[in-house]
Amino acid sequence: MSTATGFPFPHGITSYLGGGLLIGAGLVVMYLTLGVKAGASSFLSSTLTYFTPLTAERASRQWRLLFALGLVFGAWLYAWSQQAFFVTAVGWWRLGLGGLLVGYGTRLSSGCTSGHGICGLASFSRASLLAVVVFMGVAIVTARVVLLLGVTP
Amino acid sequence: MKRLAAILLGGGLFGYGLAWSGMTRPEVVLSFLQLRDLGLLLVMAAALAVTAIGFHLAPRLRSTTLLGLPFSHEVKRMLPGTVSGALIFGVGWGLSGLCPGAAVASVGIGNGPVLIGLAAMFLGAYLQGVIAAGRPSPHRPLDRPV
């Protein structure tokens, strides 16, 4: 653990940089083996093709589902080895309404934090850069407004 | 078999990184969006640096992947929904602190309530898919099977 300091990194920088490097390593493994740029949100569409008549991302549904299982396993391995299991206190209506908008918006935008924010920017996509600026700006305003309205957590 | 191992290794590293960085905890993501802890920027910068090097170096060093498959050269293009979708996603992210990859990984840290968010994400993606399917415009390029 790095020494805790004040703003902008009150909890140090080690976990952020270390975690970020591993996130990148996971994406590079996917690129070096399957040759794919494995943004996360397409998993929502691809998995829906198992249960609905929708066809978007159908061709990639198998690896995307296995990749999602890998995400769960990796996070579990961290929580188990570091005794860091966690249950959020964010209210169910925020998770539900927020999740609905996240699902709709990321699919309409063809990308999310990893799809546009990491894979898109790493491919020097101008569309992804614009998407990142927009969703990050809007999310900051939204989160600040929710905080000012006194909704915690 | 090699393919399965590669996917689980890639997903496993991604998931471990998400959990270590705190991104599987909506509270940590919200503390960034409320501008109290800017750690999320470090996470993205570190992930982006590694990924950019990998995406650009790998196709120069090899003609196919380690499994003999072609490298994707996909660069996301501007589509009619790129900005409006990002707007909607931003509201949802700011409200919940959840994004798709982190929400999936969050199941692994025992975060039961995130299942509400994940179910809602599938519903949102379904609604978008139904609306897009009813519209004649070419929404996204065809998938390449791998």
HADDOCK unambig.tbl for C-alpha pairs under 7 A between the chains (distance, minus, plus):
assign (segid A and resid 7 and name CA) (segid B and resid 36 and name CA) 6.82 0.50 0.50
assign (segid A and resid 7 and name CA) (segid B and resid 37 and name CA) 6.36 0.50 0.50
assign (segid A and resid 8 and name CA) (segid B and resid 36 and name CA) 6.86 0.50 0.50
assign (segid A and resid 8 and name CA) (segid B and resid 37 and name CA) 5.24 0.50 0.50
assign (segid A and resid 8 and name CA) (segid B and resid 38 and name CA) 5.43 0.50 0.50
assign (segid A and resid 9 and name CA) (segid B and resid 37 and name CA) 5.30 0.50 0.50
assign (segid A and resid 9 and name CA) (segid B and resid 38 and name CA) 6.05 0.50 0.50
assign (segid A and resid 9 and name CA) (segid B and resid 39 and name CA) 6.07 0.50 0.50
assign (segid A and resid 10 and name CA) (segid B and resid 37 and name CA) 6.39 0.50 0.50
assign (segid A and resid 13 and name CA) (segid B and resid 39 and name CA) 6.78 0.50 0.50
assign (segid A and resid 15 and name CA) (segid B and resid 20 and name CA) 5.84 0.50 0.50
assign (segid A and resid 15 and name CA) (segid B and resid 21 and name CA) 4.90 0.50 0.50
assign (segid A and resid 16 and name CA) (segid B and resid 21 and name CA) 4.56 0.50 0.50
assign (segid A and resid 16 and name CA) (segid B and resid 39 and name CA) 5.83 0.50 0.50
assign (segid A and resid 16 and name CA) (segid B and resid 40 and name CA) 6.90 0.50 0.50
assign (segid A and resid 16 and name CA) (segid B and resid 42 and name CA) 5.82 0.50 0.50
assign (segid A and resid 16 and name CA) (segid B and resid 43 and name CA) 4.93 0.50 0.50
assign (segid A and resid 17 and name CA) (segid B and resid 42 and name CA) 5.79 0.50 0.50
assign (segid A and resid 17 and name CA) (segid B and resid 43 and name CA) 5.50 0.50 0.50
assign (segid A and resid 17 and name CA) (segid B and resid 46 and name CA) 5.83 0.50 0.50
assign (segid A and resid 19 and name CA) (segid B and resid 17 and name CA) 3.88 0.50 0.50
assign (segid A and resid 19 and name CA) (segid B and resid 18 and name CA) 6.02 0.50 0.50
assign (segid A and resid 19 and name CA) (segid B and resid 20 and name CA) 5.19 0.50 0.50
assign (segid A and resid 19 and name CA) (segid B and resid 21 and name CA) 4.45 0.50 0.50
assign (segid A and resid 19 and name CA) (segid B and resid 43 and name CA) 6.50 0.50 0.50
assign (segid A and resid 20 and name CA) (segid B and resid 17 and name CA) 6.10 0.50 0.50
assign (segid A and resid 20 and name CA) (segid B and resid 21 and name CA) 6.73 0.50 0.50
assign (segid A and resid 20 and name CA) (segid B and resid 43 and name CA) 4.13 0.50 0.50
assign (segid A and resid 20 and name CA) (segid B and resid 44 and name CA) 6.18 0.50 0.50
assign (segid A and resid 20 and name CA) (segid B and resid 46 and name CA) 4.87 0.50 0.50
assign (segid A and resid 20 and name CA) (segid B and resid 47 and name CA) 4.47 0.50 0.50
assign (segid A and resid 21 and name CA) (segid B and resid 46 and name CA) 5.21 0.50 0.50
assign (segid A and resid 21 and name CA) (segid B and resid 47 and name CA) 5.05 0.50 0.50
assign (segid A and resid 21 and name CA) (segid B and resid 50 and name CA) 6.50 0.50 0.50
assign (segid A and resid 22 and name CA) (segid B and resid 13 and name CA) 5.63 0.50 0.50
assign (segid A and resid 22 and name CA) (segid B and resid 14 and name CA) 6.05 0.50 0.50
assign (segid A and resid 22 and name CA) (segid B and resid 17 and name CA) 4.84 0.50 0.50
assign (segid A and resid 23 and name CA) (segid B and resid 13 and name CA) 6.20 0.50 0.50
assign (segid A and resid 23 and name CA) (segid B and resid 14 and name CA) 4.17 0.50 0.50
assign (segid A and resid 23 and name CA) (segid B and resid 17 and name CA) 5.01 0.50 0.50
assign (segid A and resid 23 and name CA) (segid B and resid 18 and name CA) 6.59 0.50 0.50
assign (segid A and resid 23 and name CA) (segid B and resid 47 and name CA) 5.57 0.50 0.50
assign (segid A and resid 24 and name CA) (segid B and resid 47 and name CA) 4.08 0.50 0.50
assign (segid A and resid 24 and name CA) (segid B and resid 48 and name CA) 6.47 0.50 0.50
assign (segid A and resid 24 and name CA) (segid B and resid 50 and name CA) 5.09 0.50 0.50
assign (segid A and resid 24 and name CA) (segid B and resid 51 and name CA) 4.98 0.50 0.50
assign (segid A and resid 25 and name CA) (segid B and resid 13 and name CA) 6.71 0.50 0.50
assign (segid A and resid 25 and name CA) (segid B and resid 50 and name CA) 6.60 0.50 0.50
assign (segid A and resid 26 and name CA) (segid B and resid 10 and name CA) 4.03 0.50 0.50
assign (segid A and resid 26 and name CA) (segid B and resid 11 and name CA) 6.03 0.50 0.50
assign (segid A and resid 26 and name CA) (segid B and resid 13 and name CA) 4.77 0.50 0.50
assign (segid A and resid 26 and name CA) (segid B and resid 14 and name CA) 4.71 0.50 0.50
assign (segid A and resid 27 and name CA) (segid B and resid 10 and name CA) 6.23 0.50 0.50
assign (segid A and resid 27 and name CA) (segid B and resid 14 and name CA) 6.99 0.50 0.50
assign (segid A and resid 27 and name CA) (segid B and resid 51 and name CA) 6.42 0.50 0.50
assign (segid A and resid 28 and name CA) (segid B and resid 51 and name CA) 5.79 0.50 0.50
assign (segid A and resid 28 and name CA) (segid B and resid 54 and name CA) 5.50 0.50 0.50
assign (segid A and resid 29 and name CA) (segid B and resid 6 and name CA) 6.95 0.50 0.50
assign (segid A and resid 29 and name CA) (segid B and resid 10 and name CA) 5.21 0.50 0.50
assign (segid A and resid 30 and name CA) (segid B and resid 6 and name CA) 6.87 0.50 0.50
assign (segid A and resid 30 and name CA) (segid B and resid 7 and name CA) 6.48 0.50 0.50
assign (segid A and resid 30 and name CA) (segid B and resid 10 and name CA) 5.51 0.50 0.50
assign (segid A and resid 32 and name CA) (segid B and resid 58 and name CA) 6.86 0.50 0.50
assign (segid A and resid 32 and name CA) (segid B and resid 65 and name CA) 5.21 0.50 0.50
assign (segid A and resid 32 and name CA) (segid B and resid 66 and name CA) 6.05 0.50 0.50
assign (segid A and resid 33 and name CA) (segid B and resid 6 and name CA) 6.54 0.50 0.50
assign (segid A and resid 33 and name CA) (segid B and resid 65 and name CA) 5.20 0.50 0.50
assign (segid A and resid 33 and name CA) (segid B and resid 66 and name CA) 5.11 0.50 0.50
assign (segid A and resid 33 and name CA) (segid B and resid 67 and name CA) 5.35 0.50 0.50
assign (segid A and resid 34 and name CA) (segid B and resid 65 and name CA) 6.71 0.50 0.50
assign (segid A and resid 34 and name CA) (segid B and resid 67 and name CA) 6.75 0.50 0.50
assign (segid A and resid 34 and name CA) (segid B and resid 69 and name CA) 6.28 0.50 0.50
assign (segid A and resid 35 and name CA) (segid B and resid 65 and name CA) 5.95 0.50 0.50
assign (segid A and resid 35 and name CA) (segid B and resid 69 and name CA) 6.33 0.50 0.50
assign (segid A and resid 35 and name CA) (segid B and resid 70 and name CA) 5.94 0.50 0.50
assign (segid A and resid 35 and name CA) (segid B and resid 71 and name CA) 4.25 0.50 0.50
assign (segid A and resid 35 and name CA) (segid B and resid 72 and name CA) 5.55 0.50 0.50
assign (segid A and resid 36 and name CA) (segid B and resid 71 and name CA) 6.70 0.50 0.50
assign (segid A and resid 36 and name CA) (segid B and resid 72 and name CA) 5.53 0.50 0.50
assign (segid A and resid 37 and name CA) (segid B and resid 72 and name CA) 6.92 0.50 0.50
assign (segid A and resid 40 and name CA) (segid B and resid 100 and name CA) 6.07 0.50 0.50
assign (segid A and resid 40 and name CA) (segid B and resid 101 and name CA) 5.03 0.50 0.50
assign (segid A and resid 41 and name CA) (segid B and resid 100 and name CA) 5.42 0.50 0.50
assign (segid A and resid 41 and name CA) (segid B and resid 101 and name CA) 6.83 0.50 0.50
assign (segid A and resid 44 and name CA) (segid B and resid 122 and name CA) 5.81 0.50 0.50
assign (segid A and resid 44 and name CA) (segid B and resid 125 and name CA) 6.36 0.50 0.50
assign (segid A and resid 45 and name CA) (segid B and resid 125 and name CA) 6.23 0.50 0.50
assign (segid A and resid 54 and name CA) (segid B and resid 129 and name CA) 6.60 0.50 0.50
assign (segid A and resid 57 and name CA) (segid B and resid 143 and name CA) 5.98 0.50 0.50
assign (segid A and resid 59 and name CA) (segid B and resid 143 and name CA) 6.06 0.50 0.50
assign (segid A and resid 59 and name CA) (segid B and resid 144 and name CA) 6.75 0.50 0.50
assign (segid A and resid 59 and name CA) (segid B and resid 145 and name CA) 5.02 0.50 0.50
assign (segid A and resid 60 and name CA) (segid B and resid 145 and name CA) 6.23 0.50 0.50
assign (segid A and resid 60 and name CA) (segid B and resid 146 and name CA) 6.85 0.50 0.50
assign (segid A and resid 63 and name CA) (segid B and resid 7 and name CA) 6.86 0.50 0.50
assign (segid A and resid 66 and name CA) (segid B and resid 7 and name CA) 6.63 0.50 0.50
assign (segid A and resid 66 and name CA) (segid B and resid 8 and name CA) 6.74 0.50 0.50
assign (segid A and resid 67 and name CA) (segid B and resid 7 and name CA) 5.54 0.50 0.50
assign (segid A and resid 67 and name CA) (segid B and resid 8 and name CA) 6.00 0.50 0.50
assign (segid A and resid 67 and name CA) (segid B and resid 11 and name CA) 4.77 0.50 0.50
assign (segid A and resid 68 and name CA) (segid B and resid 11 and name CA) 6.54 0.50 0.50
assign (segid A and resid 68 and name CA) (segid B and resid 104 and name CA) 6.63 0.50 0.50
assign (segid A and resid 70 and name CA) (segid B and resid 8 and name CA) 4.67 0.50 0.50
assign (segid A and resid 70 and name CA) (segid B and resid 9 and name CA) 6.96 0.50 0.50
assign (segid A and resid 70 and name CA) (segid B and resid 11 and name CA) 4.11 0.50 0.50
assign (segid A and resid 70 and name CA) (segid B and resid 12 and name CA) 4.46 0.50 0.50
assign (segid A and resid 70 and name CA) (segid B and resid 15 and name CA) 6.82 0.50 0.50
assign (segid A and resid 71 and name CA) (segid B and resid 11 and name CA) 4.70 0.50 0.50
assign (segid A and resid 71 and name CA) (segid B and resid 12 and name CA) 5.13 0.50 0.50
assign (segid A and resid 71 and name CA) (segid B and resid 14 and name CA) 6.11 0.50 0.50
assign (segid A and resid 71 and name CA) (segid B and resid 15 and name CA) 3.91 0.50 0.50
assign (segid A and resid 71 and name CA) (segid B and resid 104 and name CA) 6.78 0.50 0.50
assign (segid A and resid 71 and name CA) (segid B and resid 105 and name CA) 4.94 0.50 0.50
assign (segid A and resid 72 and name CA) (segid B and resid 15 and name CA) 6.19 0.50 0.50
assign (segid A and resid 72 and name CA) (segid B and resid 104 and name CA) 6.34 0.50 0.50
assign (segid A and resid 72 and name CA) (segid B and resid 105 and name CA) 4.46 0.50 0.50
assign (segid A and resid 72 and name CA) (segid B and resid 107 and name CA) 6.07 0.50 0.50
assign (segid A and resid 72 and name CA) (segid B and resid 108 and name CA) 4.41 0.50 0.50
assign (segid A and resid 73 and name CA) (segid B and resid 12 and name CA) 5.97 0.50 0.50
assign (segid A and resid 73 and name CA) (segid B and resid 108 and name CA) 6.11 0.50 0.50
assign (segid A and resid 74 and name CA) (segid B and resid 12 and name CA) 3.97 0.50 0.50
assign (segid A and resid 74 and name CA) (segid B and resid 13 and name CA) 6.06 0.50 0.50
assign (segid A and resid 74 and name CA) (segid B and resid 15 and name CA) 4.42 0.50 0.50
assign (segid A and resid 74 and name CA) (segid B and resid 16 and name CA) 4.25 0.50 0.50
assign (segid A and resid 75 and name CA) (segid B and resid 15 and name CA) 4.66 0.50 0.50
assign (segid A and resid 75 and name CA) (segid B and resid 16 and name CA) 4.50 0.50 0.50
assign (segid A and resid 75 and name CA) (segid B and resid 18 and name CA) 6.91 0.50 0.50
assign (segid A and resid 75 and name CA) (segid B and resid 19 and name CA) 5.12 0.50 0.50
assign (segid A and resid 75 and name CA) (segid B and resid 105 and name CA) 5.57 0.50 0.50
assign (segid A and resid 75 and name CA) (segid B and resid 106 and name CA) 6.91 0.50 0.50
assign (segid A and resid 75 and name CA) (segid B and resid 108 and name CA) 5.01 0.50 0.50
assign (segid A and resid 75 and name CA) (segid B and resid 109 and name CA) 5.90 0.50 0.50
assign (segid A and resid 76 and name CA) (segid B and resid 108 and name CA) 4.17 0.50 0.50
assign (segid A and resid 76 and name CA) (segid B and resid 109 and name CA) 5.14 0.50 0.50
assign (segid A and resid 77 and name CA) (segid B and resid 16 and name CA) 6.83 0.50 0.50
assign (segid A and resid 78 and name CA) (segid B and resid 16 and name CA) 5.62 0.50 0.50
assign (segid A and resid 78 and name CA) (segid B and resid 19 and name CA) 6.43 0.50 0.50
assign (segid A and resid 78 and name CA) (segid B and resid 20 and name CA) 6.64 0.50 0.50
assign (segid A and resid 79 and name CA) (segid B and resid 109 and name CA) 5.39 0.50 0.50
assign (segid A and resid 85 and name CA) (segid B and resid 109 and name CA) 4.78 0.50 0.50
assign (segid A and resid 85 and name CA) (segid B and resid 110 and name CA) 5.71 0.50 0.50
assign (segid A and resid 86 and name CA) (segid B and resid 109 and name CA) 5.88 0.50 0.50
assign (segid A and resid 86 and name CA) (segid B and resid 110 and name CA) 6.01 0.50 0.50
assign (segid A and resid 86 and name CA) (segid B and resid 111 and name CA) 5.63 0.50 0.50
assign (segid A and resid 87 and name CA) (segid B and resid 110 and name CA) 6.54 0.50 0.50
assign (segid A and resid 87 and name CA) (segid B and resid 111 and name CA) 4.36 0.50 0.50
assign (segid A and resid 87 and name CA) (segid B and resid 112 and name CA) 6.49 0.50 0.50
assign (segid A and resid 88 and name CA) (segid B and resid 25 and name CA) 6.71 0.50 0.50
assign (segid A and resid 88 and name CA) (segid B and resid 26 and name CA) 6.77 0.50 0.50
assign (segid A and resid 88 and name CA) (segid B and resid 111 and name CA) 6.34 0.50 0.50
assign (segid A and resid 88 and name CA) (segid B and resid 113 and name CA) 6.87 0.50 0.50
assign (segid A and resid 92 and name CA) (segid B and resid 113 and name CA) 6.96 0.50 0.50
assign (segid A and resid 94 and name CA) (segid B and resid 95 and name CA) 5.83 0.50 0.50
assign (segid A and resid 94 and name CA) (segid B and resid 96 and name CA) 5.12 0.50 0.50
assign (segid A and resid 95 and name CA) (segid B and resid 96 and name CA) 4.96 0.50 0.50
assign (segid A and resid 95 and name CA) (segid B and resid 114 and name CA) 6.93 0.50 0.50
assign (segid A and resid 95 and name CA) (segid B and resid 116 and name CA) 6.35 0.50 0.50
assign (segid A and resid 95 and name CA) (segid B and resid 117 and name CA) 4.64 0.50 0.50
assign (segid A and resid 96 and name CA) (segid B and resid 116 and name CA) 5.65 0.50 0.50
assign (segid A and resid 96 and name CA) (segid B and resid 117 and name CA) 4.87 0.50 0.50
assign (segid A and resid 96 and name CA) (segid B and resid 120 and name CA) 5.50 0.50 0.50
assign (segid A and resid 98 and name CA) (segid B and resid 92 and name CA) 3.83 0.50 0.50
assign (segid A and resid 98 and name CA) (segid B and resid 93 and name CA) 6.21 0.50 0.50
assign (segid A and resid 98 and name CA) (segid B and resid 95 and name CA) 5.36 0.50 0.50
assign (segid A and resid 98 and name CA) (segid B and resid 96 and name CA) 4.93 0.50 0.50
assign (segid A and resid 99 and name CA) (segid B and resid 92 and name CA) 6.17 0.50 0.50
assign (segid A and resid 99 and name CA) (segid B and resid 96 and name CA) 6.95 0.50 0.50
assign (segid A and resid 99 and name CA) (segid B and resid 98 and name CA) 6.91 0.50 0.50
assign (segid A and resid 99 and name CA) (segid B and resid 117 and name CA) 4.54 0.50 0.50
assign (segid A and resid 99 and name CA) (segid B and resid 118 and name CA) 6.39 0.50 0.50
assign (segid A and resid 99 and name CA) (segid B and resid 120 and name CA) 4.96 0.50 0.50
assign (segid A and resid 99 and name CA) (segid B and resid 121 and name CA) 4.68 0.50 0.50
assign (segid A and resid 100 and name CA) (segid B and resid 120 and name CA) 4.52 0.50 0.50
assign (segid A and resid 100 and name CA) (segid B and resid 121 and name CA) 4.79 0.50 0.50
assign (segid A and resid 100 and name CA) (segid B and resid 123 and name CA) 6.37 0.50 0.50
assign (segid A and resid 100 and name CA) (segid B and resid 124 and name CA) 4.56 0.50 0.50
assign (segid A and resid 101 and name CA) (segid B and resid 88 and name CA) 5.86 0.50 0.50
assign (segid A and resid 101 and name CA) (segid B and resid 89 and name CA) 5.70 0.50 0.50
assign (segid A and resid 101 and name CA) (segid B and resid 92 and name CA) 4.77 0.50 0.50
assign (segid A and resid 101 and name CA) (segid B and resid 124 and name CA) 6.28 0.50 0.50
assign (segid A and resid 102 and name CA) (segid B and resid 88 and name CA) 6.95 0.50 0.50
assign (segid A and resid 102 and name CA) (segid B and resid 89 and name CA) 4.48 0.50 0.50
assign (segid A and resid 102 and name CA) (segid B and resid 92 and name CA) 5.00 0.50 0.50
assign (segid A and resid 102 and name CA) (segid B and resid 93 and name CA) 6.32 0.50 0.50
assign (segid A and resid 102 and name CA) (segid B and resid 99 and name CA) 6.65 0.50 0.50
assign (segid A and resid 102 and name CA) (segid B and resid 121 and name CA) 6.05 0.50 0.50
assign (segid A and resid 103 and name CA) (segid B and resid 121 and name CA) 3.90 0.50 0.50
assign (segid A and resid 103 and name CA) (segid B and resid 122 and name CA) 6.07 0.50 0.50
assign (segid A and resid 103 and name CA) (segid B and resid 124 and name CA) 4.41 0.50 0.50
assign (segid A and resid 103 and name CA) (segid B and resid 125 and name CA) 4.59 0.50 0.50
assign (segid A and resid 104 and name CA) (segid B and resid 124 and name CA) 4.19 0.50 0.50
assign (segid A and resid 104 and name CA) (segid B and resid 125 and name CA) 4.71 0.50 0.50
assign (segid A and resid 104 and name CA) (segid B and resid 127 and name CA) 6.85 0.50 0.50
assign (segid A and resid 104 and name CA) (segid B and resid 128 and name CA) 5.35 0.50 0.50
assign (segid A and resid 105 and name CA) (segid B and resid 85 and name CA) 4.10 0.50 0.50
assign (segid A and resid 105 and name CA) (segid B and resid 86 and name CA) 5.91 0.50 0.50
assign (segid A and resid 105 and name CA) (segid B and resid 88 and name CA) 4.81 0.50 0.50
assign (segid A and resid 105 and name CA) (segid B and resid 89 and name CA) 4.30 0.50 0.50
assign (segid A and resid 106 and name CA) (segid B and resid 85 and name CA) 5.96 0.50 0.50
assign (segid A and resid 106 and name CA) (segid B and resid 86 and name CA) 6.58 0.50 0.50
assign (segid A and resid 106 and name CA) (segid B and resid 89 and name CA) 5.70 0.50 0.50
assign (segid A and resid 107 and name CA) (segid B and resid 125 and name CA) 5.96 0.50 0.50
assign (segid A and resid 107 and name CA) (segid B and resid 128 and name CA) 6.74 0.50 0.50
assign (segid A and resid 108 and name CA) (segid B and resid 81 and name CA) 5.14 0.50 0.50
assign (segid A and resid 108 and name CA) (segid B and resid 82 and name CA) 6.64 0.50 0.50
assign (segid A and resid 108 and name CA) (segid B and resid 85 and name CA) 4.68 0.50 0.50
assign (segid A and resid 108 and name CA) (segid B and resid 128 and name CA) 6.54 0.50 0.50
assign (segid A and resid 109 and name CA) (segid B and resid 81 and name CA) 5.03 0.50 0.50
assign (segid A and resid 109 and name CA) (segid B and resid 82 and name CA) 3.94 0.50 0.50
assign (segid A and resid 109 and name CA) (segid B and resid 83 and name CA) 6.47 0.50 0.50
assign (segid A and resid 109 and name CA) (segid B and resid 84 and name CA) 6.96 0.50 0.50
assign (segid A and resid 109 and name CA) (segid B and resid 85 and name CA) 4.16 0.50 0.50
assign (segid A and resid 109 and name CA) (segid B and resid 86 and name CA) 5.60 0.50 0.50
assign (segid A and resid 110 and name CA) (segid B and resid 82 and name CA) 6.65 0.50 0.50
assign (segid A and resid 113 and name CA) (segid B and resid 99 and name CA) 6.75 0.50 0.50
assign (segid A and resid 118 and name CA) (segid B and resid 44 and name CA) 6.85 0.50 0.50
assign (segid A and resid 118 and name CA) (segid B and resid 47 and name CA) 6.75 0.50 0.50
assign (segid A and resid 118 and name CA) (segid B and resid 48 and name CA) 5.12 0.50 0.50
assign (segid A and resid 120 and name CA) (segid B and resid 75 and name CA) 6.64 0.50 0.50
assign (segid A and resid 120 and name CA) (segid B and resid 76 and name CA) 6.22 0.50 0.50
assign (segid A and resid 122 and name CA) (segid B and resid 48 and name CA) 5.92 0.50 0.50
assign (segid A and resid 122 and name CA) (segid B and resid 51 and name CA) 6.03 0.50 0.50
assign (segid A and resid 122 and name CA) (segid B and resid 52 and name CA) 4.16 0.50 0.50
assign (segid A and resid 123 and name CA) (segid B and resid 52 and name CA) 6.65 0.50 0.50
assign (segid A and resid 123 and name CA) (segid B and resid 75 and name CA) 5.84 0.50 0.50
assign (segid A and resid 125 and name CA) (segid B and resid 75 and name CA) 5.60 0.50 0.50
assign (segid A and resid 125 and name CA) (segid B and resid 76 and name CA) 5.75 0.50 0.50
assign (segid A and resid 127 and name CA) (segid B and resid 76 and name CA) 6.36 0.50 0.50
assign (segid A and resid 127 and name CA) (segid B and resid 77 and name CA) 5.65 0.50 0.50
assign (segid A and resid 127 and name CA) (segid B and resid 78 and name CA) 4.84 0.50 0.50
assign (segid A and resid 128 and name CA) (segid B and resid 76 and name CA) 6.53 0.50 0.50
assign (segid A and resid 131 and name CA) (segid B and resid 82 and name CA) 6.35 0.50 0.50
assign (segid A and resid 131 and name CA) (segid B and resid 83 and name CA) 5.71 0.50 0.50
assign (segid A and resid 131 and name CA) (segid B and resid 86 and name CA) 5.46 0.50 0.50
assign (segid A and resid 134 and name CA) (segid B and resid 83 and name CA) 6.97 0.50 0.50
assign (segid A and resid 134 and name CA) (segid B and resid 86 and name CA) 6.02 0.50 0.50
assign (segid A and resid 134 and name CA) (segid B and resid 87 and name CA) 6.12 0.50 0.50
assign (segid A and resid 135 and name CA) (segid B and resid 86 and name CA) 4.82 0.50 0.50
assign (segid A and resid 135 and name CA) (segid B and resid 87 and name CA) 5.45 0.50 0.50
assign (segid A and resid 135 and name CA) (segid B and resid 89 and name CA) 6.21 0.50 0.50
assign (segid A and resid 135 and name CA) (segid B and resid 90 and name CA) 4.08 0.50 0.50
assign (segid A and resid 136 and name CA) (segid B and resid 90 and name CA) 6.16 0.50 0.50
assign (segid A and resid 138 and name CA) (segid B and resid 87 and name CA) 6.35 0.50 0.50
assign (segid A and resid 138 and name CA) (segid B and resid 90 and name CA) 4.96 0.50 0.50
assign (segid A and resid 138 and name CA) (segid B and resid 91 and name CA) 6.06 0.50 0.50
assign (segid A and resid 139 and name CA) (segid B and resid 33 and name CA) 6.47 0.50 0.50
assign (segid A and resid 139 and name CA) (segid B and resid 90 and name CA) 4.30 0.50 0.50
assign (segid A and resid 139 and name CA) (segid B and resid 91 and name CA) 5.34 0.50 0.50
assign (segid A and resid 139 and name CA) (segid B and resid 93 and name CA) 5.74 0.50 0.50
assign (segid A and resid 139 and name CA) (segid B and resid 94 and name CA) 4.02 0.50 0.50
assign (segid A and resid 140 and name CA) (segid B and resid 33 and name CA) 4.52 0.50 0.50
assign (segid A and resid 140 and name CA) (segid B and resid 34 and name CA) 6.13 0.50 0.50
assign (segid A and resid 140 and name CA) (segid B and resid 94 and name CA) 6.19 0.50 0.50
assign (segid A and resid 142 and name CA) (segid B and resid 91 and name CA) 5.83 0.50 0.50
assign (segid A and resid 142 and name CA) (segid B and resid 94 and name CA) 5.02 0.50 0.50
assign (segid A and resid 142 and name CA) (segid B and resid 95 and name CA) 6.39 0.50 0.50
assign (segid A and resid 143 and name CA) (segid B and resid 30 and name CA) 6.76 0.50 0.50
assign (segid A and resid 143 and name CA) (segid B and resid 33 and name CA) 5.83 0.50 0.50
assign (segid A and resid 143 and name CA) (segid B and resid 34 and name CA) 5.68 0.50 0.50
assign (segid A and resid 143 and name CA) (segid B and resid 94 and name CA) 4.47 0.50 0.50
assign (segid A and resid 143 and name CA) (segid B and resid 95 and name CA) 5.88 0.50 0.50
assign (segid A and resid 144 and name CA) (segid B and resid 34 and name CA) 5.20 0.50 0.50
